[in-house]
Amino acid sequence: MLIPLAIGLSLIWLIGRGAPWNAKLITLAITLAVVLLIVLLERSGNWPDAFRR
């Protein structure tokens, strides 16, 4: 669980290098929203079976 989190944060950092602070916050918010959406879809049973391991 920690490795994907570290990879995600490092990607956000790499994308945000040289960007203004508000662009970094927007990138972080969008990333967290996508992760939350995926978790909610998986927990509710609406996640496609083709994406499951």
Protein Blocks (a to p, Z undefined) as FASTA:
>chain_A
ZZmmmmmmmmmmmmmgoiafklmmmmmmmmmmmmmmmmmmmmnopacfklpZZ
